[in-house]
């Protein structure tokens, strides 16, 4: 079932607090190539470290946060690609 198209791909490389918009990227076994997971500790408006959200997630959500999915096929991802929901 088609549920939409990719509008923008943003990855957060190491040593960069702001997201980096890319037109295409490789999908690796554990996510986007060059991405990191620490972005939850950065305030989106000023790029300053802010652990408030991370502490809340740990205390109230049993450290579960995000979209939990598994990569079933590696490959390339491009702006404008279709997004399908698989059952």
C-alpha positions as a Markdown table, in Angstrom:
| # | Residue | x | y | z |
|---|---|---|---|---|
| 1 | Unk | 0.0 | 0.0 | 0.0 |
| 2 | Unk | 1.5 | 3.4 | -1.1 |
| 3 | Unk | 1.5 | 5.8 | 1.9 |
| 4 | Unk | 3.5 | 8.7 | 0.5 |
| 5 | Unk | 6.8 | 9.9 | -0.9 |
| 6 | Unk | 10.0 | 10.9 | 0.7 |
| 7 | Unk | 10.1 | 14.7 | 1.0 |
| 8 | Unk | 13.5 | 15.1 | 2.6 |
| 9 | Unk | 16.3 | 12.9 | 3.9 |
| 10 | Unk | 18.2 | 14.3 | 6.9 |
| 11 | Unk | 21.1 | 12.6 | 8.6 |
| 12 | Unk | 23.1 | 13.7 | 11.6 |
| 13 | Unk | 26.7 | 12.9 | 11.0 |
| 14 | Unk | 29.2 | 12.7 | 13.8 |
| 15 | Unk | 30.6 | 16.1 | 14.9 |
| 16 | Unk | 27.6 | 17.9 | 13.4 |
| 17 | Unk | 24.8 | 19.0 | 15.7 |
| 18 | Unk | 22.6 | 20.2 | 12.9 |
| 19 | Unk | 21.0 | 17.8 | 10.5 |
| 20 | Unk | 22.4 | 17.5 | 7.0 |
| 21 | Unk | 19.9 | 17.4 | 4.2 |
| 22 | Unk | 20.9 | 14.9 | 1.5 |
| 23 | Unk | 19.2 | 14.1 | -1.8 |
| 24 | Unk | 20.2 | 10.4 | -1.6 |
| 25 | Unk | 21.9 | 8.0 | 0.8 |
| 26 | Unk | 22.7 | 4.4 | 1.2 |
| 27 | Unk | 20.6 | 2.3 | 3.6 |
| 28 | Unk | 22.8 | 0.1 | 5.7 |
| 29 | Unk | 21.9 | -2.8 | 8.0 |
| 30 | Unk | 21.4 | -0.4 | 11.0 |
| 31 | Unk | 20.1 | 2.7 | 9.2 |
| 32 | Unk | 21.3 | 5.5 | 7.0 |
| 33 | Unk | 24.9 | 5.7 | 6.0 |
| 34 | Unk | 26.8 | 8.3 | 8.1 |
| 35 | Unk | 24.0 | 8.8 | 10.6 |
| 36 | Unk | 24.3 | 8.7 | 14.4 |
| 37 | Unk | 21.8 | 8.3 | 17.2 |
| 38 | Unk | 22.8 | 11.0 | 19.6 |
| 39 | Unk | 20.6 | 13.7 | 18.1 |
| 40 | Unk | 18.0 | 13.2 | 20.9 |
| 41 | Unk | 20.4 | 15.1 | 23.2 |
| 42 | Unk | 20.6 | 18.2 | 21.0 |
| 43 | Unk | 18.1 | 21.1 | 21.1 |
| 44 | Unk | 16.7 | 21.5 | 17.6 |
| 45 | Unk | 16.4 | 25.3 | 17.6 |
| 46 | Unk | 19.9 | 26.2 | 18.9 |
| 47 | Unk | 22.0 | 23.0 | 18.6 |
| 48 | Unk | 22.9 | 23.2 | 22.3 |
| 49 | Unk | 23.2 | 20.1 | 24.4 |
| 50 | Unk | 19.9 | 19.4 | 26.2 |
| 51 | Unk | 19.5 | 16.1 | 27.9 |
| 52 | Unk | 15.9 | 16.8 | 29.1 |
| 53 | Unk | 14.2 | 14.7 | 26.4 |
| 54 | Unk | 16.7 | 11.8 | 26.8 |
| 55 | Unk | 16.1 | 11.8 | 30.6 |
| 56 | Unk | 12.3 | 11.8 | 30.1 |
| 57 | Unk | 12.6 | 8.9 | 27.6 |
| 58 | Unk | 14.7 | 6.9 | 30.1 |
| 59 | Unk | 12.4 | 7.6 | 33.1 |
| 60 | Unk | 9.0 | 7.5 | 31.5 |
| 61 | Unk | 9.3 | 5.3 | 28.4 |
| 62 | Unk | 11.7 | 2.6 | 29.6 |
| 63 | Unk | 14.4 | 4.0 | 27.3 |
| 64 | Unk | 12.2 | 3.4 | 24.2 |
| 65 | Unk | 12.0 | 6.2 | 21.7 |
| 66 | Unk | 11.8 | 6.4 | 17.9 |
| 67 | Unk | 10.5 | 4.5 | 15.0 |
| 68 | Unk | 11.4 | 0.8 | 15.5 |
| 69 | Unk | 11.9 | -0.8 | 12.2 |
| 70 | Unk | 14.3 | -3.3 | 10.6 |
| 71 | Unk | 16.1 | -2.9 | 7.3 |
| 72 | Unk | 14.9 | -5.8 | 5.2 |
| 73 | Unk | 16.7 | -4.8 | 2.1 |
| 74 | Unk | 19.8 | -2.5 | 1.8 |
| 75 | Unk | 20.1 | -0.1 | -1.1 |
| 76 | Unk | 19.8 | 3.5 | -2.0 |
| 77 | Unk | 17.2 | 6.1 | -0.9 |
| 78 | Unk | 16.3 | 9.2 | -2.9 |
| 79 | Unk | 14.1 | 12.2 | -2.4 |
| 80 | Unk | 10.8 | 11.5 | -4.1 |
| 81 | Unk | 10.9 | 7.8 | -3.7 |
| 82 | Unk | 7.7 | 6.1 | -2.9 |
| 83 | Unk | 7.0 | 4.8 | 0.6 |
| 84 | Unk | 5.0 | 1.6 | 1.0 |
| 85 | Unk | 3.6 | 0.0 | 4.2 |
| 86 | Unk | 4.3 | -3.7 | 4.4 |
| 87 | Unk | 2.2 | -6.0 | 6.5 |
